[in-house]
Amino acid sequence: MVLEARPYRRQPFDRSEKLYLVKVAVLVAVIYFFRSALAELLAFFWIFIPLLLFSYVWFRSIQTGDRLVDVVRDHVTLIPVAYAEGGRRPFLPKATLALVAANAAVFYLMRLLPPADLATLEECFMFLPSTPVRGASLLSPLTSMFLHASPGHLWGNMVFLWAFAPSVEERLGRRRFLLLYLATGLAGGLLGVAVWRLFFHSPLHGMGASGAVSGIMGVFMVRCYFKKLVIPLPVFGPLNAKLRISALPLLGFFFLSDLQGGIERLSGGQSNIGYWTHVGSMLAGMAVALLLKLHAKAAEEKFTEAGLAAMENPFSRRDSVDSLLTALQLNPDNQEALAGLAREYALTRKPEGAELFQRAIALKLGAAPGQAMELFREYREHYGEKMLDPGLQYRLAGIFYLKGEHEPAARLLEKLVLEPSVPDETRRSSFYQLVLLLAENDMLEAAHYRLEQFREQFPGSPLVQAAEDKFVEMLKS
């Protein structure tokens, strides 16, 4: 089976993805314009949430056969802040934690100063400083992102940062994440200053991390548009029900709210919130993410996750194959999609599954040799002793040997030396390694037998003499 890479630049999203974005836009508009009525409806149903949660957990436990305590753990949390659902592997967002710590440290250390000194310091380092100081003014666009007016201002920003930043950091890496955090915060601040100057003919003095946080939310809208947000709903004291909702409509709602707030401020409304900074930062985050083509990686990840999740349901096998094939069209070297599709095809022993297993093993050999070994075991379970590509099988034998698993290494090498269609260079190397491996494990008769075969089939080869010398050396030792 040959999978051709789709020209992604010409078709960033297929029809289904475009339809999804249209549905999200309609949903955001409905929620925004009918938010008052929806809030009243939610308040009415709030008293039923504990009962609904208990009924759902009980039904889910019966449906899946899982223990009730495990289902409760999956739907109830003690964490009182929202967060985006993580990936399949644990991740520690060091840069996000560092930003939270830095913002908190700056805020509380500055509160140790006398009020007059605190006010002077804030005036020097806010964006733009009301009392410019040489040197400090140049740094103010960055320093202002770490200043906050109150504990509510600080922790409100940090809650939103924690909800969206770890997902962005995990996918972009610490350096690019921090660069985008500062750059989008700066872009939003510049837009806020420009709007203020244009409409009010006065400088804008601002502080807070909300601009930078909005920038990361803009990046999230592009790179993680398919992710769900886990929102804790208090039900029993410290226990919170995990409400999982799509993050994209929620972010769209925030954007419209900031946009309306900015327009009302220009119309004479009174507010200390930097709406235009938020709007500018979020637009900058989305623009940079699109320029970096992060939407391509987002679509690939979405289809990969959807395909792997569908594998767990026996009634959605077709959806699993379709999603994983789409992910491979976007990136033929997607290791998770290759392995997932290989497992799907292996259930019916399709030959395409064997090819996909080999491609996945080859990609894993360099980055994750342990996973390559596990994939080979799965391959052998489904396809028996069918030989891999000779070069790949030789490399895999080396991995098993380095990991101390000599028996599978010897079996892989034996298949190579016994198969006449294997290229001579690979067979000679396999004979040499097999003789040494058998001798090393005190299988001297077997080693001598393979050495004789080596000599008969490749007379005069330097590797034959090298194998004999090594064999004699091992006998002496």
C-alpha positions in Angstrom: 0.0 0.0 0.0 1.4 3.4 -1.0 0.2 6.5 0.8 0.7 9.7 -1.1 1.2 12.9 0.9 -1.6 15.4 0.2 -0.5 18.9 -0.9 -1.5 20.4 2.4 -0.6 24.0 1.4 -3.3 24.1 -1.3 -5.9 22.5 1.0 -5.4 23.4 4.6 -8.7 21.8 5.7 -10.9 19.4 3.9 -14.7 19.9 3.6 -15.5 18.4 6.9 -13.1 20.7 8.8 -14.4 23.8 7.0 -17.9 22.7 8.0 -16.8 22.2 11.6 -15.4 25.8 11.7 -18.7 27.2 10.3 -20.6 25.3 13.0 -18.3 26.7 15.7 -18.8 30.2 14.4 -22.6 29.8 14.4 -22.5 28.3 17.9 -20.3 31.2 19.2 -22.8 33.7 17.8 -25.8 32.0 19.3 -24.1 31.7 22.7 -22.9 35.3 22.6 -26.2 36.9 21.6 -28.4 34.7 23.8 -26.0 34.6 26.7 -28.4 36.1 29.2 -31.2 33.6 28.5 -28.6 30.7 28.6 -27.3 32.0 31.9 -30.8 31.9 33.4 -31.4 28.4 32.0 -28.1 27.2 33.5 -29.0 28.6 36.9 -32.3 26.7 36.8 -30.6 23.4 36.0 -27.7 24.0 38.4 -29.6 22.3 41.3 -29.8 19.1 39.2 -26.1 18.8 38.4 -25.2 16.6 41.4 -28.1 14.2 40.5 -27.2 14.2 36.8 -23.6 13.6 37.6 -24.3 10.7 39.9 -26.7 9.1 37.4 -24.2 9.5 34.5 -21.3 8.0 36.5 -23.4 5.0 37.6 -24.7 4.4 34.0 -21.1 4.7 32.7 -19.8 2.2 35.2 -22.5 -0.3 34.1 -21.9 0.3 30.4 -18.1 0.0 30.4 -17.8 -2.6 33.2 -15.2 -0.3 35.0 -15.2 0.0 38.7 -17.3 2.9 40.0 -14.4 4.5 41.8 -12.4 4.6 38.5 -15.3 6.2 36.6 -15.7 8.7 39.5 -12.0 9.5 39.2 -12.4 10.2 35.5 -15.3 12.6 36.0 -14.6 14.3 39.3 -11.5 16.4 40.3 -10.2 18.3 43.3 -8.4 20.8 41.0 -10.5 24.0 41.0 -9.1 25.5 37.8 -9.8 24.8 34.2 -7.2 23.1 32.0 -7.0 21.7 28.5 -7.0 17.9 28.1 -3.5 16.6 27.7 -2.0 14.3 25.2 -1.3 10.6 25.6 2.0 11.1 27.3 2.6 13.0 30.6 4.1 16.5 30.2 5.5 19.0 32.7 5.0 22.6 31.4 8.2 24.0 32.9 8.0 27.3 31.0 4.4 27.9 32.0 5.2 27.1 35.7 8.1 29.5 35.5 5.9 32.3 34.2 3.3 31.7 36.9 6.1 31.7 39.5 7.7 34.9 38.0 4.5 36.8 37.9 3.6 35.8 41.5 7.1 36.6 42.8 7.2 40.0 41.2 3.7 40.9 42.6 4.2 39.8 46.2 7.8 41.0 46.5 6.7 44.4 45.3 4.0 44.4 48.0 6.8 44.4 50.5 7.8 48.0 49.5 6.3 51.1 51.0 3.2 52.3 49.0 5.0 55.3 47.6 7.9 53.3 46.4 5.6 50.7 44.9 3.6 53.4 43.0 6.9 54.9 41.7 8.1 51.5 40.5 4.9 50.7 38.8 4.9 54.1 37.0 8.4 53.5 35.7 7.8 50.0 34.4 4.2 50.0 33.1 3.5 50.3 29.4 3.9 53.2 28.6 5.5 54.8 31.7 3.7 57.8 33.0 7.1 59.1 34.3 9.6 57.9 31.7 13.1 56.9 33.1 16.0 56.4 30.7 16.6 52.6 30.3 13.4 51.6 32.2 11.2 53.0 29.4 12.8 50.8 26.8 12.1 47.7 28.9 8.6 48.7 29.9 6.9 46.8 27.0 8.3 43.6 28.6 8.3 44.5 32.3 4.7 45.6 32.1 3.7 42.0 31.4 4.8 41.0 34.9 3.1 43.8 36.8 -0.4 43.4 38.3 -2.7 45.8 40.1 -4.3 43.4 42.6 -4.3 39.7 43.6 -7.5 39.2 41.6 -5.8 40.7 38.5 -2.8 38.5 39.0 -4.5 35.2 39.6 -7.2 35.8 37.0 -4.5 36.0 34.4 -2.7 33.0 35.8 -5.8 30.9 35.7 -6.2 31.6 32.0 -2.5 31.0 31.4 -2.7 27.6 33.1 -5.8 26.6 31.1 -4.2 27.1 27.6 -0.4 27.6 27.9 0.7 24.0 28.7 -0.9 22.6 25.5 0.9 25.3 23.4 4.2 24.7 25.2 4.0 21.0 24.8 3.6 21.3 21.0 5.9 24.3 20.3 8.7 23.7 22.9 9.8 26.0 25.7 11.8 28.5 23.6 9.2 29.1 20.9 6.5 29.2 23.5 8.2 31.9 25.5 9.1 33.9 22.4 5.5 33.8 21.3 4.3 34.7 24.8 6.4 37.9 24.8 6.0 38.8 21.1 2.2 38.5 21.1 2.0 40.4 24.4 4.1 43.2 22.8 1.9 43.2 19.7 -1.3 43.5 21.7 0.2 46.3 23.8 1.2 48.2 20.6 -2.3 47.9 19.2 -3.8 49.1 22.5 -1.4 52.1 22.5 -2.3 52.9 18.8 -6.0 52.7 19.3 -5.8 54.9 22.4 -3.7 57.5 20.6 -6.0 57.5 17.6 -9.3 57.8 19.4 -8.4 59.6 22.7 -5.2 61.4 21.6 -3.5 60.4 24.8 -0.9 57.8 25.9 -2.1 54.4 27.3 -0.6 53.3 30.5 -1.1 49.6 31.1 0.1 46.6 33.0 -0.6 42.9 33.3 0.0 39.6 31.6 -3.5 39.5 30.0 -2.1 40.6 26.6 0.5 37.8 26.5 -2.0 35.3 27.8 -4.5 36.3 25.1 -1.7 35.8 22.5 -1.2 32.3 23.7 -4.9 31.8 23.5 -4.8 32.9 19.9 -2.0 30.4 19.2 -4.2 27.7 20.9 -7.1 28.5 18.7 -5.0 27.5 15.6 -2.7 24.8 17.0 -5.1 23.1 19.4 -8.5 24.0 17.9 -9.8 20.5 18.4 -8.9 20.2 22.1 -11.5 20.1 24.9 -11.3 22.2 28.0 -12.0 20.6 31.4 -14.0 23.1 33.5 -14.5 22.2 37.2 -18.1 22.6 38.4 -18.4 22.5 42.2 -20.9 19.9 43.3 -20.0 18.5 46.7 -17.7 20.8 48.7 -14.2 20.5 47.3 -15.3 18.0 44.7 -15.8 19.3 41.2 -17.5 17.7 38.2 -15.3 17.7 35.1 -17.3 19.5 32.4 -15.5 18.8 29.1 -16.4 21.3 26.3 -14.8 22.2 23.1 -12.2 25.0 23.7 -12.7 26.7 20.3 -16.3 28.1 20.9 -15.2 29.3 24.3 -12.2 31.1 22.9 -14.4 32.6 20.2 -16.8 33.9 22.9 -13.9 35.5 24.8 -12.7 37.2 21.6 -16.2 38.6 20.8 -16.6 39.8 24.4 -13.2 41.6 24.2 -14.1 43.1 20.8 -17.4 44.4 22.1 -15.8 45.7 25.3 -13.2 47.6 23.1 -16.0 49.1 20.9 -18.0 50.2 24.0 -14.9 51.8 25.5 -14.4 53.8 22.3 -18.0 54.8 22.6 -17.5 56.3 26.0 -17.8 53.3 28.3 -15.7 53.3 31.5 -13.5 50.3 32.1 -9.9 49.6 33.2 -9.7 46.4 31.1 -7.3 46.6 28.1 -9.8 45.1 25.6 -7.9 46.3 22.6 -4.7 44.8 24.0 -6.5 41.5 24.3 -7.9 41.7 20.8 -4.5 42.6 19.3 -2.6 39.9 21.1 -5.2 37.2 20.2 -5.1 38.3 16.5 -1.3 38.3 16.6 -1.2 34.8 18.1 -3.6 33.5 15.4 -1.7 35.2 12.6 1.7 33.9 13.8 0.3 30.4 14.2 -1.1 30.5 10.7 2.2 31.8 9.3 4.1 29.0 11.0 1.5 26.6 9.4 0.6 25.2 12.8 -2.9 24.5 11.6 -1.4 21.7 9.5 0.1 20.0 12.5 -3.2 20.6 14.4 -5.2 18.8 11.7 -2.8 15.9 11.7 -2.9 15.5 15.5 -6.7 15.8 15.5 -7.1 12.9 13.0 -4.5 10.8 14.8 -6.2 11.2 18.2 -9.6 10.6 16.7 -8.4 7.4 14.9 -6.6 6.0 18.0 -9.6 6.8 20.2 -12.0 5.1 17.7 -9.8 1.9 17.9 -11.0 1.4 21.5 -14.6 1.1 20.3 -15.4 -2.1 18.2 -18.3 -0.3 16.5 -16.1 2.5 15.1 -13.4 0.6 13.3 -14.2 2.2 10.0 -13.9 5.6 11.5 -10.6 4.7 13.0 -9.2 3.6 9.6 -10.5 6.7 7.9 -9.1 9.1 10.5 -5.7 7.4 10.6 -5.5 7.4 6.7 -6.2 11.1 6.7 -3.5 11.7 9.3 -1.0 9.8 7.1 -2.0 11.7 4.0 -1.1 14.9 6.0 2.2 13.3 7.2 3.3 9.9 5.8 5.9 9.7 8.7 3.3 10.0 11.5 4.6 7.3 13.8 1.5 7.0 16.0 -0.9 6.9 13.0 1.4 4.3 11.2 1.4 2.0 14.3 -2.4 2.5 14.9 -3.3 1.7 11.3 -0.9 -1.3 11.3 -2.7 -2.7 14.3 -6.1 -2.2 12.6 -5.0 -4.0 9.5 -3.3 -6.7 11.5 -6.6 -7.8 13.0 -7.5 -9.3 9.7 -3.9 -10.1 8.6 -4.0 -7.7 5.8 -0.6 -7.4 4.0 -0.8 -3.6 4.2 -0.5 -4.0 8.0 2.9 -5.7 7.7 4.2 -2.9 5.5 2.9 -0.3 8.0 4.5 -2.1 10.9 7.8 -2.1 9.1 7.6 1.7 8.4 6.7 2.4 12.0 9.5 0.2 13.3 12.0 1.9 11.0 11.0 5.4 12.2 11.1 4.3 15.9 14.5 2.7 15.7 16.4 5.9 16.0 14.2 7.9 18.4 12.7 5.2 20.5 14.3 1.8 20.1 12.4 0.3 23.0 9.1 1.1 21.2 10.5 -0.4 18.0 11.1 -3.6 19.8 7.5 -3.7 21.1 6.2 -3.0 17.7 8.2 -5.9 16.3 6.7 -8.2 18.9 3.3 -7.1 17.8 4.3 -7.7 14.2 5.5 -11.2 14.9 2.3 -12.0 16.9 0.2 -11.1 13.9 2.4 -12.0 10.9 4.4 -14.9 12.4 8.0 -15.3 11.2 7.6 -13.3 8.0 10.9 -11.5 7.5 11.2 -7.8 7.6 13.1 -5.7 5.0 16.7 -7.2 5.3 18.4 -3.9 6.3 15.7 -3.1 8.9 15.9 -6.6 10.3 19.7 -6.4 10.6 19.4 -3.0 12.5 16.6 -4.4 14.7 18.8 -7.4 15.6 21.4 -4.9 16.8 18.9 -3.1 19.0 17.8 -6.4 20.6 21.5 -7.3 21.2 22.3 -3.9 22.8 19.2 -4.3 25.1 20.5 -7.7 26.3 17.9 -9.8 24.5 20.2 -12.1 22.7 17.7 -14.8 21.7 15.4 -12.6 19.5 18.6 -11.0 18.1 19.9 -14.5 17.1 16.6 -15.4 15.5 16.6 -12.3 13.4 20.1 -12.9 12.2 19.5 -16.6 11.5 16.6 -15.6 9.1 18.9 -13.3 7.3 21.7 -15.8 6.8 19.3 -18.5 5.6 17.5 -16.4 3.0 19.3 -16.4 -0.3 17.5 -13.3 -1.6 19.1 -11.1 1.1 21.9 -8.9 -0.4 25.3 -10.4 0.0 26.6 -7.5 2.1 23.8 -7.9 4.6 24.2 -11.7 4.7 28.0 -11.4 5.3 27.5 -8.9 8.2 24.7 -11.1 9.6 26.9 -14.3 9.5 29.7 -12.4 11.3 27.4 -11.1 14.0 25.6 -14.4 14.5 28.8 -16.4 15.0 30.0 -13.9 17.6 26.6 -13.8 19.3 26.3 -17.6 19.6 29.9 -17.9 20.8 29.3 -15.2 23.4 26.4 -17.2 24.8 28.5 -20.4 25.0 26.6 -22.0 22.1 30.0 -23.2 20.7 28.7 -26.0 18.4 26.1 -23.7 16.9 28.7 -21.0 16.4 31.1 -23.4 14.8 28.3 -24.7 12.5 27.4 -21.2 11.3 31.1 -20.4 10.9 31.5 -23.3 8.5 28.5 -22.2 6.6 29.9 -18.7 6.4 33.2 -20.1 5.0 31.5 -22.2 2.4 29.2 -19.4 1.1 31.7 -16.5 1.2 35.2 -18.0 0.7 37.9 -15.4 0.8 35.8 -12.7 2.6 37.7 -10.7 5.1 34.8 -11.0 7.5 35.2 -14.8 7.5 38.7 -14.5 8.7 37.7 -11.9 11.3 34.9 -14.2 12.5 37.4 -17.1 12.8 39.9 -14.9 14.8 37.1 -13.7 17.2 35.8 -17.3 17.6 39.3 -18.6 18.5 39.8 -15.7 20.9 36.6 -16.4 22.7 37.5 -20.1 22.9 40.8 -19.2 24.6 39.2 -16.8 27.0 
